[in-house]
Amino acid sequence: MSIVITILAVFQVVGSLLMLLIILMQRPKQEGLGASFGANMTQDLFGAQTTNVLQKATTWLAVFFFVNTVVLAVLITRQDNAAKDASAIVAGATPAVEEVAADAAVAPAADDNAEAPAAQ
């Protein structure tokens, strides 16, 4: 499972870098970093519908990023829980629920100073 987590983590980094690049390539109203690529470079590269292509790519990469994040979180949590369970089995530890049940079964000792009920 650690191999799958490693591969997904690499995809996460590559996807986030691609998303960063595509977001910075988009032209805001103030022209930002999109202007540094030249006036017609993105139009030559993606065609006349540059804005639509970059917006769709941003959307798909964002969806990939969030789905990949959730999958990584689930896999890492399962791996950590499996490691904790394995270490508890190896150590021979008893679950805490059984210890609490055993402690509750012991009756409290009677009080020697308690008064006996009055006989009528």
C-alpha positions in Angstrom: 0.0 0.0 0.0 2.9 2.3 0.6 3.8 2.2 -3.1 0.3 3.4 -4.0 0.6 6.2 -1.5 4.0 7.2 -2.9 2.7 7.2 -6.5 -0.4 9.3 -5.5 1.8 11.7 -3.6 4.0 12.2 -6.7 0.8 12.8 -8.8 -0.3 15.3 -6.2 2.9 17.3 -6.5 2.9 17.2 -10.3 -0.8 18.1 -10.5 -0.4 21.0 -8.1 2.6 22.4 -10.1 0.6 22.1 -13.4 -2.4 23.8 -11.8 -0.1 26.6 -10.6 1.3 27.1 -14.1 -2.1 27.1 -15.8 -3.6 29.5 -13.2 -0.6 31.9 -13.7 -1.0 31.7 -17.5 -4.5 32.9 -17.4 -5.0 36.6 -18.3 -6.6 38.6 -15.5 -8.1 42.0 -16.2 -4.7 43.5 -15.2 -2.8 41.2 -17.6 -0.6 39.7 -14.8 1.8 36.9 -15.7 -0.3 36.0 -18.7 1.2 39.0 -20.5 4.7 37.8 -20.0 4.2 35.0 -22.4 3.7 37.4 -25.2 0.5 38.7 -26.8 -0.2 35.8 -29.2 1.8 32.9 -27.6 -1.2 31.4 -25.8 -3.5 32.0 -28.8 -1.0 30.2 -31.0 -0.6 27.4 -28.6 -4.2 26.8 -27.6 -6.1 28.5 -30.5 -8.5 31.4 -30.3 -10.4 30.0 -27.4 -7.5 30.3 -25.0 -9.6 31.4 -22.0 -11.9 28.4 -22.3 -9.1 25.9 -22.6 -7.3 27.3 -19.6 -10.4 27.5 -17.5 -11.4 23.9 -18.4 -7.8 22.7 -17.6 -7.9 24.5 -14.3 -11.3 22.9 -13.4 -10.1 19.4 -14.3 -6.8 19.8 -12.4 -8.7 21.2 -9.4 -11.1 18.2 -9.4 -8.1 15.8 -9.7 -6.3 17.6 -6.8 -9.3 17.4 -4.4 -10.1 13.8 -5.3 -6.5 12.8 -5.0 -6.2 14.6 -1.6 -9.2 12.6 -0.3 -7.9 9.3 -1.5 -4.5 10.0 0.0 -6.1 10.9 3.3 -8.1 7.7 3.4 -5.2 5.5 2.4 -2.8 7.1 4.9 -5.4 6.8 7.7 -5.9 3.1 6.9 -2.2 2.5 6.8 -1.7 4.2 10.2 -4.6 2.3 11.8 -3.2 -1.0 10.4 0.2 -0.2 11.9 -1.3 0.6 15.3 -3.4 -2.6 15.3 -0.3 -4.7 14.3 1.8 -3.1 17.0 -0.9 -3.8 19.6 -1.1 -7.5 18.5 2.7 -7.9 18.6 2.9 -6.3 22.1 0.1 -8.5 23.4 -1.9 -5.6 24.7 -5.5 -6.1 25.7 -8.1 -3.7 24.4 -9.1 -0.9 26.9 -12.7 -1.9 26.8 -12.0 -5.3 28.5 -9.9 -3.6 31.2 -12.7 -1.2 32.0 -15.2 -4.0 32.1 -13.0 -6.0 34.5 -12.6 -3.0 36.8 -16.3 -2.4 36.9 -17.0 -6.1 37.9 -15.1 -5.6 41.2 -17.6 -4.6 43.9 -16.7 -1.8 46.2 -15.8 -2.9 49.8 -18.5 -2.5 52.5 -18.1 0.5 54.9 -17.4 -0.7 58.5 -18.7 2.6 60.0 -22.1 2.3 58.3 -25.0 2.1 60.7 -27.2 -0.9 60.7 -30.9 -0.3 60.1 -32.9 0.1 63.2 -35.0 -2.9 64.3 -38.7 -2.2 65.0 
